[in-house]
Amino acid sequence: MKKIMFIIAISILSLSLMFVGGCSDQQDSGTNLEKVTVLLDWTPNTNYTGVYVAQKLGYYEEEGLDVEVNQPGEGSTAQLIAAGQGDFGFSYQEDMTIARTQGLPVKAIAAVIQHNTSGFASPVEKGIKSPKDFEGKKYGGWGSPAEEAMLKALMDKAGADFNKLEMINIGTADFFTSVQKDIDFEWIYWGWTGIESEIRGIPLNFIKLRDYHEALDFYSPILIASEKTIEEKPELIKRFMKATARGYQYCINNPEDAAEIFCEMVPELNKELVLKSQQYLAKEYQSDAKRWGEMSLERWKKYADWMYSQNLIEKPLDAESAFTNEFLPEE
């Protein structure tokens, strides 16, 4: 009899533990985070710090999101996002303009940096001070059709012969090593490579695109999503953008702390470069916009019209459909 009672007691205890375990599993499943993938368009740099900050400080988790950041793969970010290879991605207005006019179902949802800080850079001893000086030189790029088209347009306007420029695909090779060995100039972001040149004490000639023509003050980089995600998961985008905007606002208000977080999450980076770059970008992320991420129809239209006038795109862009501010948090 005692043996039977012992077996019954053990059975009841086992059932109780199973019940508790079952309740615990249900509770855990109720707090599961929704997985989200963000694709970078380059190797990690301070253009992306807001996303890393939002990860580290739990902003995404507060919105019920588990965000994974992936470095670039084969193809442009616009192509990958359109193909469903990620939920959100970093791109730039030039690539998005081409993508939209080619029918790719992607849309910009935020300007990461308010004004274009990019341009063509070269060591001063190369003597490259204008697009006319590109003749007879070697350009190091990443193999984008948009990149080649931009160079041709600038050279044509300056009366230079594009056929006298040698294009070399160097991928993500180091700028400073490349300009000493393989190339003469490259397209850079001043907020990263330009800042590094100052730290290294290497003076550069810098042809800032937005100084060349007002239409070239395009948004670079931008955050993008597919039209499918926008249509089917608008609440997901709102939650993602709420956390991301908080991340970039933190970078604006606390550049030194943001730099520390970024270096902690990407420890292979140069800490001095990250700090100085973060201090530079703290003034550039939002700049003169009324809120971080804001984009204007005028800027999208001006750049698209310029591209069309230069035969960089085959048809005009419907600028209004290329971007949206609807997912940005209110001021």
C-alpha positions, -999 to +999 in steps of 0.1 A: +000+000+000+028+024+009+045+016-024+013+024-043+009+057-024+045+066-031+040+060-069+008+081-068+026+109-050+055+108-075+030+109-104+012+139-089+045+157-083+055+150-119+022+163-133+026+194-111+061+201-124+049+195-160+020+220-154+044+246-139+068+240-168+040+244-193+028+276-177+064+289-177+068+280-214+036+298-223+048+329-204+081+328-222+064+325-255+043+355-247+074+376-243+091+363-275+106+391-296+099+395-332+130+388-353+140+416-376+170+418-400+188+450-409+213+449-439+242+473-440+255+486-473+291+488-462+314+476-434+305+489-399+310+527-395+294+555-377+266+559-403+251+530-385+257+538-349+221+546-341+210+510-348+238+496-327+229+520-298+192+510-301+203+474-298+226+479-268+203+501-248+173+479-253+152+503-274+144+475-299+135+451-271+112+476-256+093+476-290+092+438-290+120+434-316+150+412-318+172+430-344+200+413-362+225+434-382+241+418-412+269+431-433+264+434-471+261+404-494+260+400-531+239+426-548+228+461-537+208+465-505+178+477-526+179+444-546+183+423-515+154+441-496+132+439-527+139+401-528+129+396-492+165+390-480+161+415-451+134+436-434+153+469-435+184+481-451+208+510-455+211+524-490+214+559-506+192+581-527+211+576-559+208+538-558+172+540-547+164+564-576+178+539-601+161+510-583+127+527-584+129+536-621+138+500-628+107+488-610+121+475-578+094+476-550+114+494-523+109+527-506+129+550-484+116+554-448+143+577-432+173+598-440+201+587-417+222+618-424+203+649-435+228+663-460+252+646-484+286+645-468+302+624-496+325+633-524+356+623-544+388+623-523+425+620-532+458+628-516+468+664-524+499+653-543+477+636-569+466+671-581+429+662-584+409+694-577+380+691-601+363+664-623+384+676-652+414+662-633+399+627-634+413+623-669+443+599-669+436+588-634+426+556-617+393+555-598+388+529-571+351+519-566+328+491-556+314+482-590+280+500-589+265+511-622+253+543-604+289+550-594+301+549-630+272+570-642+279+597-616+316+600-626+306+602-663+281+629-657+305+650-636+333+646-662+310+654-691+299+686-674+335+696-668+344+689-705+365+659-695+368+626-714+353+598-694+371+572-716+404+585-702+394+575-666+403+539-656+378+523-633+391+497-608+368+477-585+385+476-551+355+466-531+359+474-494+397+477-496+413+504-473+413+538-489+447+549-476+464+517-487+447+518-521+456+554-530+493+547-523+494+516-545+465+510-569+443+541-574+443+579-575+410+587-559+378+573-544+343+582-534+342+586-496+321+599-467+339+627-450+325+617-417+345+585-417+374+584-442+378+622-442+380+623-404+405+594-405+427+615-429+428+643-403+438+618-376+466+604-398+477+638-409+472+631-446+458+662-464+432+654-490+416+672-520+379+667-515+353+673-542+321+675-522+292+666-544+267+690-529+290+719-536+292+709-573+255+711-579+225+718-555+207+687-568+236+666-555+227+673-519+209+639-519+202+617-489+230+594-482+226+570-464+189+562-460+169+534-445+147+514-468+120+488-467+101+468-493+067+478-504+055+444-492+066+451-457+051+486-458+018+472-469+016+441-447+035+452-416+031+489-410+031+485-372+064+466-373+079+495-392+066+520-367+081+501-338+114+497-356+115+534-365+106+545-330+135+526-315+159+535-343+150+572-340+157+570-303+191+554-311+201+583-334+188+609-310+210+594-284+240+597-308+231+633-314+229+641-277+256+618-264+283+613-292+310+602-268+288+576-250+275+565-284+311+560-296+318+539-265+288+517-272+297+513-309+333+503-301+320+478-275+298+462-301+323+464-330+356+461-311+379+459-341+373+496-350+397+524-342+384+541-310+398+575-318+383+574-353+349+563-340+349+591-313+359+619-337+336+606-364+307+604-339+313+640-328+313+651-364+281+632-373+263+644-341+257+677-360+249+660-393+224+633-385+195+657-381+212+690-390+186+716-400+156+692-403+127+694-379+133+658-368+158+630-374+150+611-406+128+637-423+129+638-461+116+664-485+098+659-519+118+688-533+152+671-526+140+638-540+126+655-571+157+678-577+181+649-576+159+626-598+154+654-624+192+660-624+198+623-630+173+622-658+188+653-674+222+636-673+208+603-688+216+585-655+181+571-654+160+560-684+128+576-673+117+602-648+112+592-612+078+594-595+095+611-565+065+611-543+062+573-543+100+568-537+099+578-500+077+582-470+079+600-436+049+583-422+068+559-400+089+585-383+080+593-347+064+626-340+086+654-329 
